[in-house]
Each structure stands twice: as C-alpha cells, then as structure tokens.
Amino acid sequence: QVQLVESGGGLVQPGGSLRLSCVASGTISNINAMGWFRQAPGKERELVAFKISGGSTNYADFVKGRFTISRDNAENAVYLQMNSLKPEDTAVYFCNAIRLSRYSYWGQGTQVTVSS
C-alpha cells in the first residue's frame, strides 16, 4: 500500500499563488508516476498535471503556463506550483501515484479556494 498526504491548500486571491505538496509513504518502490487531479463541486475529477518517472510531463490545457509540477524522488514527493490562480481553479486537489504501472493510489485531497 501507498499512503499519500497532501498539504499546501488554502484561500488565495485571484492572481495569487499556492504550492501543493504530496509525500508518499509505505510501499513506495516502483512508483512509475505521480501527479495531481482536481474536483470542483458538481463536476467530475479531472487531470491537472502528471509526471512519469524519467519521462514525460503532461498538463491540462487550462493550466499550461500557470502551473508547474515537479518531483523529488529522494523524498518521494510531488509538488504543484500554481501561479496566476483564477476563481475557476477552486477545487479539491488530489495527489495520485501509480505503482508497477497498474496500481493507483489517492490522497485525501486538499482544498484550494480562489476568491477575493
């Protein structure tokens, strides 16, 4: 099992920035990829950004140029730097990890609210 713990959410004004963190623990060997999804009220969960170990990085079109995903393999962590935040970015942000290319794990989520 892999446990994921997110942190860094909160309330920010439009145009502001937040940095989300996610740390993995447990059976962390062979984690192939880590990334972020989000879910707004009444909407389906959607991909924000994902980073494959030693490989490509994928971003949703609506965050390109504003959000940056990074990984720290030594700390088994993934980060999401969010800049130029908009009210429509308001959602619960979930960390996801893929292990052995087949097992998917989720964190509990962290609330991000963008409002003046």
Helices and strands as residue ranges (DSSP letters): E 2-7, E 10-12, E 18-26, E 31-39, E 46-52, E 57-59, G 61-63, E 67-72, G 73-75, E 77-82, G 87-89, E 91-99, E 103-106, E 110-114
